[in-house]
């Protein structure tokens, strides 16, 4: 019996995003955990729009500097 494997890949910021002053908001912690830091939005109406830190855990996590080959070899090939 096989299970479902969940992997996530953090994409790098585009040049346009960098030019507009966007900063990386996701970090990989301990190989399988992703931490998302969210800054408070302007004109906040909902609690979910406020500042916060969320953590998510996956079977495989790939940072923004990984290659397509790394993703394939670790998450797909097996």
PDB file of N, CA, C and O in Angstrom:
ATOM      1  N   UNK A   1       0.834  -1.178   0.000  1.00  0.00           N
ATOM      2  CA  UNK A   1       0.000   0.000   0.000  1.00  0.00           C
ATOM      3  C   UNK A   1       0.882   1.245   0.000  1.00  0.00           C
ATOM      4  O   UNK A   1       1.829   1.327   0.782  1.00  0.00           O
ATOM      5  N   UNK A   2       0.588   2.204  -0.856  1.00  0.00           N
ATOM      6  CA  UNK A   2       1.389   3.413  -0.910  1.00  0.00           C
ATOM      7  C   UNK A   2       0.571   4.599  -0.433  1.00  0.00           C
ATOM      8  O   UNK A   2      -0.650   4.631  -0.580  1.00  0.00           O
ATOM      9  N   UNK A   3       1.261   5.571   0.140  1.00  0.00           N
ATOM     10  CA  UNK A   3       0.603   6.770   0.633  1.00  0.00           C
ATOM     11  C   UNK A   3       0.843   7.946  -0.291  1.00  0.00           C
ATOM     12  O   UNK A   3       1.577   7.856  -1.275  1.00  0.00           O
ATOM     13  N   UNK A   4       0.221   9.023   0.045  1.00  0.00           N
ATOM     14  CA  UNK A   4       0.393  10.261  -0.717  1.00  0.00           C
ATOM     15  C   UNK A   4       1.544  11.040  -0.106  1.00  0.00           C
ATOM     16  O   UNK A   4       1.612  11.213   1.111  1.00  0.00           O
ATOM     17  N   UNK A   5       2.437  11.505  -0.946  1.00  0.00           N
ATOM     18  CA  UNK A   5       3.572  12.304  -0.507  1.00  0.00           C
ATOM     19  C   UNK A   5       3.302  13.754  -0.914  1.00  0.00           C
ATOM     20  O   UNK A   5       2.958  14.026  -2.065  1.00  0.00           O
ATOM     21  N   UNK A   6       3.457  14.673   0.027  1.00  0.00           N
ATOM     22  CA  UNK A   6       3.178  16.085  -0.247  1.00  0.00           C
ATOM     23  C   UNK A   6       4.498  16.855  -0.236  1.00  0.00           C
ATOM     24  O   UNK A   6       5.254  16.814   0.735  1.00  0.00           O
ATOM     25  N   UNK A   7       4.752  17.555  -1.337  1.00  0.00           N
ATOM     26  CA  UNK A   7       5.966  18.365  -1.459  1.00  0.00           C
ATOM     27  C   UNK A   7       5.575  19.784  -1.841  1.00  0.00           C
ATOM     28  O   UNK A   7       4.557  20.010  -2.494  1.00  0.00           O
ATOM     29  N   UNK A   8       6.398  20.730  -1.423  1.00  0.00           N
ATOM     30  CA  UNK A   8       6.167  22.129  -1.779  1.00  0.00           C
ATOM     31  C   UNK A   8       7.496  22.735  -2.215  1.00  0.00           C
ATOM     32  O   UNK A   8       8.556  22.437  -1.667  1.00  0.00           O
ATOM     33  N   UNK A   9       7.397  23.586  -3.210  1.00  0.00           N
ATOM     34  CA  UNK A   9       8.583  24.284  -3.704  1.00  0.00           C
ATOM     35  C   UNK A   9       8.320  25.781  -3.601  1.00  0.00           C
ATOM     36  O   UNK A   9       7.326  26.282  -4.126  1.00  0.00           O
ATOM     37  N   UNK A  10       9.203  26.479  -2.933  1.00  0.00           N
ATOM     38  CA  UNK A  10       9.083  27.933  -2.805  1.00  0.00           C
ATOM     39  C   UNK A  10       9.718  28.546  -4.035  1.00  0.00           C
ATOM     40  O   UNK A  10      10.891  28.312  -4.326  1.00  0.00           O
ATOM     41  N   UNK A  11       8.935  29.333  -4.756  1.00  0.00           N
ATOM     42  CA  UNK A  11       9.479  29.930  -5.965  1.00  0.00           C
ATOM     43  C   UNK A  11      10.253  31.212  -5.627  1.00  0.00           C
ATOM     44  O   UNK A  11       9.926  31.899  -4.660  1.00  0.00           O
ATOM     45  N   UNK A  12      11.268  31.527  -6.419  1.00  0.00           N
ATOM     46  CA  UNK A  12      11.992  32.776  -6.198  1.00  0.00           C
ATOM     47  C   UNK A  12      11.130  33.969  -6.611  1.00  0.00           C
ATOM     48  O   UNK A  12      10.228  33.844  -7.439  1.00  0.00           O
ATOM     49  N   UNK A  13      11.422  35.113  -6.024  1.00  0.00           N
ATOM     50  CA  UNK A  13      10.733  36.341  -6.421  1.00  0.00           C
ATOM     51  C   UNK A  13      11.105  36.692  -7.854  1.00  0.00           C
ATOM     52  O   UNK A  13      12.249  36.511  -8.272  1.00  0.00           O
ATOM     53  N   UNK A  14      10.136  37.192  -8.597  1.00  0.00           N
ATOM     54  CA  UNK A  14      10.418  37.639  -9.964  1.00  0.00           C
ATOM     55  C   UNK A  14      11.166  38.972  -9.917  1.00  0.00           C
ATOM     56  O   UNK A  14      11.194  39.641  -8.884  1.00  0.00           O
ATOM     57  N   UNK A  15      11.758  39.342 -11.020  1.00  0.00           N
ATOM     58  CA  UNK A  15      12.460  40.620 -11.088  1.00  0.00           C
ATOM     59  C   UNK A  15      11.490  41.768 -10.809  1.00  0.00           C
ATOM     60  O   UNK A  15      11.846  42.719 -10.114  1.00  0.00           O
ATOM     61  N   UNK A  16      10.291  41.690 -11.333  1.00  0.00           N
ATOM     62  CA  UNK A  16       9.279  42.733 -11.110  1.00  0.00           C
ATOM     63  C   UNK A  16       8.946  42.853  -9.619  1.00  0.00           C
ATOM     64  O   UNK A  16       8.818  43.959  -9.094  1.00  0.00           O
ATOM     65  N   UNK A  17       8.808  41.718  -8.947  1.00  0.00           N
ATOM     66  CA  UNK A  17       8.532  41.740  -7.510  1.00  0.00           C
ATOM     67  C   UNK A  17       9.685  42.386  -6.746  1.00  0.00           C
ATOM     68  O   UNK A  17       9.462  43.201  -5.852  1.00  0.00           O
ATOM     69  N   UNK A  18      10.915  42.022  -7.099  1.00  0.00           N
ATOM     70  CA  UNK A  18      12.083  42.627  -6.440  1.00  0.00           C
ATOM     71  C   UNK A  18      12.157  44.118  -6.709  1.00  0.00           C
ATOM     72  O   UNK A  18      12.466  44.898  -5.809  1.00  0.00           O
ATOM     73  N   UNK A  19      11.872  44.525  -7.959  1.00  0.00           N
ATOM     74  CA  UNK A  19      11.889  45.945  -8.306  1.00  0.00           C
ATOM     75  C   UNK A  19      10.852  46.737  -7.520  1.00  0.00           C
ATOM     76  O   UNK A  19      11.051  47.914  -7.222  1.00  0.00           O
ATOM     77  N   UNK A  20       9.738  46.075  -7.186  1.00  0.00           N
ATOM     78  CA  UNK A  20       8.669  46.733  -6.422  1.00  0.00           C
ATOM     79  C   UNK A  20       8.895  46.653  -4.915  1.00  0.00           C
ATOM     80  O   UNK A  20       8.032  47.057  -4.136  1.00  0.00           O
ATOM     81  N   UNK A  21      10.042  46.135  -4.504  1.00  0.00           N
ATOM     82  CA  UNK A  21      10.394  46.099  -3.089  1.00  0.00           C
ATOM     83  C   UNK A  21       9.870  44.905  -2.314  1.00  0.00           C
ATOM     84  O   UNK A  21       9.915  44.907  -1.084  1.00  0.00           O
ATOM     85  N   UNK A  22       9.374  43.889  -3.001  1.00  0.00           N
ATOM     86  CA  UNK A  22       8.869  42.700  -2.310  1.00  0.00           C
ATOM     87  C   UNK A  22      10.030  41.977  -1.625  1.00  0.00           C
ATOM     88  O   UNK A  22      11.152  41.954  -2.130  1.00  0.00           O
ATOM     89  N   UNK A  23       9.739  41.396  -0.482  1.00  0.00           N
ATOM     90  CA  UNK A  23      10.726  40.633   0.280  1.00  0.00           C
ATOM     91  C   UNK A  23      10.248  39.195   0.426  1.00  0.00           C
ATOM     92  O   UNK A  23       9.047  38.929   0.433  1.00  0.00           O
ATOM     93  N   UNK A  24      11.178  38.290   0.540  1.00  0.00           N
ATOM     94  CA  UNK A  24      10.870  36.872   0.738  1.00  0.00           C
ATOM     95  C   UNK A  24      10.105  36.718   2.056  1.00  0.00           C
ATOM     96  O   UNK A  24      10.519  37.261   3.081  1.00  0.00           O
ATOM     97  N   UNK A  25       8.998  35.985   2.030  1.00  0.00           N
ATOM     98  CA  UNK A  25       8.182  35.811   3.243  1.00  0.00           C
ATOM     99  C   UNK A  25       8.150  34.362   3.716  1.00  0.00           C
ATOM    100  O   UNK A  25       7.563  34.074   4.759  1.00  0.00           O
ATOM    101  N   UNK A  26       8.763  33.450   2.979  1.00  0.00           N
ATOM    102  CA  UNK A  26       8.755  32.031   3.344  1.00  0.00           C
ATOM    103  C   UNK A  26      10.178  31.567   3.614  1.00  0.00           C
ATOM    104  O   UNK A  26      11.113  31.923   2.897  1.00  0.00           O
ATOM    105  N   UNK A  27      10.320  30.773   4.653  1.00  0.00           N
ATOM    106  CA  UNK A  27      11.620  30.190   4.980  1.00  0.00           C
ATOM    107  C   UNK A  27      11.452  28.711   5.251  1.00  0.00           C
ATOM    108  O   UNK A  27      10.429  28.277   5.781  1.00  0.00           O
ATOM    109  N   UNK A  28      12.464  27.939   4.885  1.00  0.00           N
ATOM    110  CA  UNK A  28      12.461  26.504   5.150  1.00  0.00           C
ATOM    111  C   UNK A  28      13.177  26.275   6.470  1.00  0.00           C
ATOM    112  O   UNK A  28      14.291  26.757   6.677  1.00  0.00           O
ATOM    113  N   UNK A  29      12.528  25.536   7.359  1.00  0.00           N
ATOM    114  CA  UNK A  29      13.104  25.250   8.665  1.00  0.00           C
ATOM    115  C   UNK A  29      13.207  23.733   8.830  1.00  0.00           C
ATOM    116  O   UNK A  29      12.226  23.024   8.605  1.00  0.00           O
ATOM    117  N   UNK A  30      14.354  23.236   9.211  1.00  0.00           N
ATOM    118  CA  UNK A  30      14.566  21.816   9.510  1.00  0.00           C
ATOM    119  C   UNK A  30      14.183  20.886   8.370  1.00  0.00           C
ATOM    120  O   UNK A  30      13.772  19.752   8.621  1.00  0.00           O
ATOM    121  N   UNK A  31      14.303  21.326   7.141  1.00  0.00           N
ATOM    122  CA  UNK A  31      14.126  20.444   5.999  1.00  0.00           C
ATOM    123  C   UNK A  31      12.714  20.129   5.571  1.00  0.00           C
ATOM    124  O   UNK A  31      12.485  19.889   4.385  1.00  0.00           O
ATOM    125  N   UNK A  32      11.741  20.118   6.491  1.00  0.00           N
ATOM    126  CA  UNK A  32      10.385  19.753   6.089  1.00  0.00           C
ATOM    127  C   UNK A  32       9.331  20.748   6.551  1.00  0.00           C
ATOM    128  O   UNK A  32       8.138  20.529   6.343  1.00  0.00           O
ATOM    129  N   UNK A  33       9.758  21.829   7.170  1.00  0.00           N
ATOM    130  CA  UNK A  33       8.819  22.820   7.686  1.00  0.00           C
ATOM    131  C   UNK A  33       9.006  24.142   6.949  1.00  0.00           C
ATOM    132  O   UNK A  33      10.132  24.577   6.709  1.00  0.00           O
ATOM    133  N   UNK A  34       7.882  24.777   6.591  1.00  0.00           N
ATOM    134  CA  UNK A  34       7.900  26.085   5.954  1.00  0.00           C
ATOM    135  C   UNK A  34       7.289  27.088   6.921  1.00  0.00           C
ATOM    136  O   UNK A  34       6.213  26.853   7.470  1.00  0.00           O
ATOM    137  N   UNK A  35       7.977  28.204   7.128  1.00  0.00           N
ATOM    138  CA  UNK A  35       7.471  29.278   7.973  1.00  0.00           C
ATOM    139  C   UNK A  35       7.118  30.447   7.061  1.00  0.00           C
ATOM    140  O   UNK A  35       7.940  30.901   6.266  1.00  0.00           O
ATOM    141  N   UNK A  36       5.872  30.929   7.188  1.00  0.00           N
ATOM    142  CA  UNK A  36       5.394  32.055   6.396  1.00  0.00           C
ATOM    143  C   UNK A  36       5.176  33.228   7.340  1.00  0.00           C
ATOM    144  O   UNK A  36       4.402  33.138   8.292  1.00  0.00           O
ATOM    145  N   UNK A  37       5.872  34.337   7.065  1.00  0.00           N
ATOM    146  CA  UNK A  37       5.728  35.545   7.872  1.00  0.00           C
ATOM    147  C   UNK A  37       4.899  36.531   7.082  1.00  0.00           C
ATOM    148  O   UNK A  37       5.269  36.935   5.979  1.00  0.00           O
ATOM    149  N   UNK A  38       3.771  36.914   7.659  1.00  0.00           N
ATOM    150  CA  UNK A  38       2.842  37.800   6.967  1.00  0.00           C
ATOM    151  C   UNK A  38       2.804  39.136   7.695  1.00  0.00           C
ATOM    152  O   UNK A  38       2.520  39.201   8.891  1.00  0.00           O
ATOM    153  N   UNK A  39       3.095  40.201   6.950  1.00  0.00           N
ATOM    154  CA  UNK A  39       3.027  41.546   7.517  1.00  0.00           C
ATOM    155  C   UNK A  39       1.593  42.051   7.428  1.00  0.00           C
ATOM    156  O   UNK A  39       0.831  41.633   6.555  1.00  0.00           O
ATOM    157  N   UNK A  40       1.234  42.943   8.326  1.00  0.00           N
ATOM    158  CA  UNK A  40      -0.126  43.468   8.351  1.00  0.00           C
ATOM    159  C   UNK A  40      -0.417  44.287   7.105  1.00  0.00           C
ATOM    160  O   UNK A  40       0.394  45.118   6.697  1.00  0.00           O
ATOM    161  N   UNK A  41      -1.567  44.052   6.508  1.00  0.00           N
ATOM    162  CA  UNK A  41      -1.986  44.783   5.311  1.00  0.00           C
ATOM    163  C   UNK A  41      -2.587  46.129   5.714  1.00  0.00           C
ATOM    164  O   UNK A  41      -3.016  46.311   6.853  1.00  0.00           O
ATOM    165  N   UNK A  42      -2.612  47.060   4.777  1.00  0.00           N
ATOM    166  CA  UNK A  42      -3.261  48.351   5.014  1.00  0.00           C
ATOM    167  C   UNK A  42      -4.768  48.154   5.030  1.00  0.00           C
ATOM    168  O   UNK A  42      -5.285  47.235   4.395  1.00  0.00           O
ATOM    169  N   UNK A  43      -5.469  49.010   5.748  1.00  0.00           N
ATOM    170  CA  UNK A  43      -6.933  48.963   5.821  1.00  0.00           C
ATOM    171  C   UNK A  43      -7.432  47.563   6.176  1.00  0.00           C
ATOM    172  O   UNK A  43      -8.243  46.984   5.453  1.00  0.00           O
ATOM    173  N   UNK A  44      -6.947  47.032   7.281  1.00  0.00           N
ATOM    174  CA  UNK A  44      -7.296  45.682   7.714  1.00  0.00           C
ATOM    175  C   UNK A  44      -8.739  45.640   8.208  1.00  0.00           C
ATOM    176  O   UNK A  44      -9.141  46.430   9.062  1.00  0.00           O
ATOM    177  N   UNK A  45      -9.504  44.710   7.658  1.00  0.00           N
ATOM    178  CA  UNK A  45     -10.888  44.503   8.082  1.00  0.00           C
ATOM    179  C   UNK A  45     -11.093  43.137   8.715  1.00  0.00           C
ATOM    180  O   UNK A  45     -11.965  42.966   9.566  1.00  0.00           O
ATOM    181  N   UNK A  46     -10.301  42.178   8.306  1.00  0.00           N
ATOM    182  CA  UNK A  46     -10.431  40.814   8.801  1.00  0.00           C
ATOM    183  C   UNK A  46      -9.216  40.440   9.642  1.00  0.00           C
ATOM    184  O   UNK A  46      -8.104  40.891   9.368  1.00  0.00           O
ATOM    185  N   UNK A  47      -9.429  39.623  10.656  1.00  0.00           N
ATOM    186  CA  UNK A  47      -8.325  39.164  11.496  1.00  0.00           C
ATOM    187  C   UNK A  47      -7.272  38.437  10.660  1.00  0.00           C
ATOM    188  O   UNK A  47      -6.078  38.535  10.942  1.00  0.00           O
ATOM    189  N   UNK A  48      -7.715  37.704   9.628  1.00  0.00           N
ATOM    190  CA  UNK A  48      -6.795  36.948   8.781  1.00  0.00           C
ATOM    191  C   UNK A  48      -5.861  37.844   7.967  1.00  0.00           C
ATOM    192  O   UNK A  48      -4.859  37.369   7.431  1.00  0.00           O
ATOM    193  N   UNK A  49      -6.183  39.140   7.870  1.00  0.00           N
ATOM    194  CA  UNK A  49      -5.331  40.074   7.139  1.00  0.00           C
ATOM    195  C   UNK A  49      -4.239  40.671   8.023  1.00  0.00           C
ATOM    196  O   UNK A  49      -3.374  41.399   7.536  1.00  0.00           O
ATOM    197  N   UNK A  50      -4.276  40.370   9.298  1.00  0.00           N
ATOM    198  CA  UNK A  50      -3.301  40.918  10.235  1.00  0.00           C
ATOM    199  C   UNK A  50      -1.970  40.226  10.144  1.00  0.00           C
ATOM    200  O   UNK A  50      -1.803  39.232   9.438  1.00  0.00           O
ATOM    201  N   UNK A  51      -1.026  40.776  10.875  1.00  0.00           N
ATOM    202  CA  UNK A  51       0.326  40.236  10.909  1.00  0.00           C
ATOM    203  C   UNK A  51       0.314  38.878  11.586  1.00  0.00           C
ATOM    204  O   UNK A  51      -0.465  38.647  12.510  1.00  0.00           O
ATOM    205  N   UNK A  52       1.170  37.986  11.132  1.00  0.00           N
ATOM    206  CA  UNK A  52       1.240  36.679  11.768  1.00  0.00           C
ATOM    207  C   UNK A  52       2.332  35.801  11.213  1.00  0.00           C
ATOM    208  O   UNK A  52       2.968  36.122  10.209  1.00  0.00           O
ATOM    209  N   UNK A  53       2.537  34.692  11.884  1.00  0.00           N
ATOM    210  CA  UNK A  53       3.515  33.690  11.462  1.00  0.00           C
ATOM    211  C   UNK A  53       2.785  32.345  11.427  1.00  0.00           C
ATOM    212  O   UNK A  53       2.169  31.932  12.409  1.00  0.00           O
ATOM    213  N   UNK A  54       2.865  31.682  10.293  1.00  0.00           N
ATOM    214  CA  UNK A  54       2.256  30.358  10.139  1.00  0.00           C
ATOM    215  C   UNK A  54       3.338  29.351   9.809  1.00  0.00           C
ATOM    216  O   UNK A  54       4.286  29.653   9.085  1.00  0.00           O
ATOM    217  N   UNK A  55       3.187  28.144  10.351  1.00  0.00           N
ATOM    218  CA  UNK A  55       4.120  27.059  10.063  1.00  0.00           C
ATOM    219  C   UNK A  55       3.359  25.907   9.424  1.00  0.00           C
ATOM    220  O   UNK A  55       2.254  25.561   9.843  1.00  0.00           O
ATOM    221  N   UNK A  56       3.969  25.324   8.406  1.00  0.00           N
ATOM    222  CA  UNK A  56       3.386  24.191   7.695  1.00  0.00           C
ATOM    223  C   UNK A  56       4.458  23.122   7.544  1.00  0.00           C
ATOM    224  O   UNK A  56       5.626  23.440   7.318  1.00  0.00           O
ATOM    225  N   UNK A  57       4.073  21.865   7.665  1.00  0.00           N
ATOM    226  CA  UNK A  57       5.032  20.775   7.526  1.00  0.00           C
ATOM    227  C   UNK A  57       4.628  19.872   6.364  1.00  0.00           C
ATOM    228  O   UNK A  57       3.453  19.545   6.196  1.00  0.00           O
ATOM    229  N   UNK A  58       5.620  19.474   5.566  1.00  0.00           N
ATOM    230  CA  UNK A  58       5.410  18.657   4.376  1.00  0.00           C
ATOM    231  C   UNK A  58       6.387  17.490   4.386  1.00  0.00           C
ATOM    232  O   UNK A  58       7.316  17.452   5.193  1.00  0.00           O
ATOM    233  N   UNK A  59       6.168  16.541   3.483  1.00  0.00           N
ATOM    234  CA  UNK A  59       7.107  15.434   3.348  1.00  0.00           C
ATOM    235  C   UNK A  59       8.432  15.910   2.758  1.00  0.00           C
ATOM    236  O   UNK A  59       9.501  15.462   3.171  1.00  0.00           O
ATOM    237  N   UNK A  60       8.352  16.811   1.800  1.00  0.00           N
ATOM    238  CA  UNK A  60       9.547  17.384   1.156  1.00  0.00           C
ATOM    239  C   UNK A  60       9.325  18.875   0.967  1.00  0.00           C
ATOM    240  O   UNK A  60       8.233  19.306   0.598  1.00  0.00           O
ATOM    241  N   UNK A  61      10.368  19.665   1.224  1.00  0.00           N
ATOM    242  CA  UNK A  61      10.300  21.110   1.015  1.00  0.00           C
ATOM    243  C   UNK A  61      11.526  21.530   0.224  1.00  0.00           C
ATOM    244  O   UNK A  61      12.647  21.122   0.528  1.00  0.00           O
ATOM    245  N   UNK A  62      11.301  22.348  -0.791  1.00  0.00           N
ATOM    246  CA  UNK A  62      12.386  22.829  -1.642  1.00  0.00           C
ATOM    247  C   UNK A  62      12.409  24.347  -1.583  1.00  0.00           C
ATOM    248  O   UNK A  62      11.407  25.003  -1.866  1.00  0.00           O
ATOM    249  N   UNK A  63      13.546  24.897  -1.217  1.00  0.00           N
ATOM    250  CA  UNK A  63      13.697  26.349  -1.116  1.00  0.00           C
ATOM    251  C   UNK A  63      13.784  26.978  -2.505  1.00  0.00           C
ATOM    252  O   UNK A  63      13.833  26.269  -3.511  1.00  0.00           O
ATOM    253  N   UNK A  64      13.803  28.282  -2.555  1.00  0.00           N
ATOM    254  CA  UNK A  64      13.787  28.999  -3.839  1.00  0.00           C
ATOM    255  C   UNK A  64      15.069  28.853  -4.643  1.00  0.00           C
ATOM    256  O   UNK A  64      15.112  29.270  -5.800  1.00  0.00           O
ATOM    257  N   UNK A  65      16.112  28.271  -4.063  1.00  0.00           N
ATOM    258  CA  UNK A  65      17.361  28.106  -4.808  1.00  0.00           C
ATOM    259  C   UNK A  65      17.569  26.668  -5.311  1.00  0.00           C
ATOM    260  O   UNK A  65      18.630  26.355  -5.851  1.00  0.00           O
ATOM    261  N   UNK A  66      16.582  25.806  -5.141  1.00  0.00           N
ATOM    262  CA  UNK A  66      16.738  24.425  -5.606  1.00  0.00           C
ATOM    263  C   UNK A  66      16.562  24.348  -7.121  1.00  0.00           C
ATOM    264  O   UNK A  66      16.001  25.247  -7.747  1.00  0.00           O
ATOM    265  N   UNK A  67      17.050  23.267  -7.680  1.00  0.00           N
ATOM    266  CA  UNK A  67      16.939  23.079  -9.123  1.00  0.00           C
ATOM    267  C   UNK A  67      15.772  22.162  -9.450  1.00  0.00           C
ATOM    268  O   UNK A  67      15.269  21.446  -8.584  1.00  0.00           O
ATOM    269  N   UNK A  68      15.351  22.190 -10.692  1.00  0.00           N
ATOM    270  CA  UNK A  68      14.282  21.315 -11.150  1.00  0.00           C
ATOM    271  C   UNK A  68      14.700  19.846 -10.979  1.00  0.00           C
ATOM    272  O   UNK A  68      13.879  18.998 -10.629  1.00  0.00           O
ATOM    273  N   UNK A  69      15.962  19.561 -11.223  1.00  0.00           N
ATOM    274  CA  UNK A  69      16.478  18.199 -11.077  1.00  0.00           C
ATOM    275  C   UNK A  69      16.345  17.717  -9.635  1.00  0.00           C
ATOM    276  O   UNK A  69      15.945  16.576  -9.402  1.00  0.00           O
ATOM    277  N   UNK A  70      16.679  18.579  -8.655  1.00  0.00           N
ATOM    278  CA  UNK A  70      16.542  18.209  -7.243  1.00  0.00           C
ATOM    279  C   UNK A  70      15.090  17.853  -6.905  1.00  0.00           C
ATOM    280  O   UNK A  70      14.838  16.862  -6.220  1.00  0.00           O
ATOM    281  N   UNK A  71      14.155  18.647  -7.375  1.00  0.00           N
ATOM    282  CA  UNK A  71      12.742  18.384  -7.119  1.00  0.00           C
ATOM    283  C   UNK A  71      12.358  17.037  -7.713  1.00  0.00           C
ATOM    284  O   UNK A  71      11.699  16.230  -7.057  1.00  0.00           O
ATOM    285  N   UNK A  72      12.763  16.796  -8.936  1.00  0.00           N
ATOM    286  CA  UNK A  72      12.444  15.533  -9.608  1.00  0.00           C
ATOM    287  C   UNK A  72      13.039  14.339  -8.858  1.00  0.00           C
ATOM    288  O   UNK A  72      12.339  13.368  -8.570  1.00  0.00           O
ATOM    289  N   UNK A  73      14.335  14.420  -8.545  1.00  0.00           N
ATOM    290  CA  UNK A  73      15.019  13.279  -7.930  1.00  0.00           C
ATOM    291  C   UNK A  73      14.489  12.942  -6.536  1.00  0.00           C
ATOM    292  O   UNK A  73      14.417  11.770  -6.168  1.00  0.00           O
ATOM    293  N   UNK A  74      14.122  13.956  -5.764  1.00  0.00           N
ATOM    294  CA  UNK A  74      13.679  13.708  -4.394  1.00  0.00           C
ATOM    295  C   UNK A  74      12.176  13.473  -4.271  1.00  0.00           C
ATOM    296  O   UNK A  74      11.744  12.685  -3.429  1.00  0.00           O
ATOM    297  N   UNK A  75      11.384  14.134  -5.086  1.00  0.00           N
ATOM    298  CA  UNK A  75       9.926  14.080  -4.896  1.00  0.00           C
ATOM    299  C   UNK A  75       9.188  13.246  -5.927  1.00  0.00           C
ATOM    300  O   UNK A  75       8.112  12.725  -5.631  1.00  0.00           O
ATOM    301  N   UNK A  76       9.726  13.104  -7.119  1.00  0.00           N
ATOM    302  CA  UNK A  76       8.978  12.455  -8.195  1.00  0.00           C
ATOM    303  C   UNK A  76       9.563  11.112  -8.612  1.00  0.00           C
ATOM    304  O   UNK A  76       8.826  10.135  -8.747  1.00  0.00           O
ATOM    305  N   UNK A  77      10.854  11.049  -8.815  1.00  0.00           N
ATOM    306  CA  UNK A  77      11.497   9.849  -9.317  1.00  0.00           C
ATOM    307  C   UNK A  77      11.207   8.595  -8.489  1.00  0.00           C
ATOM    308  O   UNK A  77      10.908   7.551  -9.069  1.00  0.00           O
ATOM    309  N   UNK A  78      11.283   8.657  -7.167  1.00  0.00           N
ATOM    310  CA  UNK A  78      11.038   7.424  -6.386  1.00  0.00           C
ATOM    311  C   UNK A  78       9.625   6.903  -6.593  1.00  0.00           C
ATOM    312  O   UNK A  78       9.253   5.882  -6.016  1.00  0.00           O
TER     313      UNK A  78
END
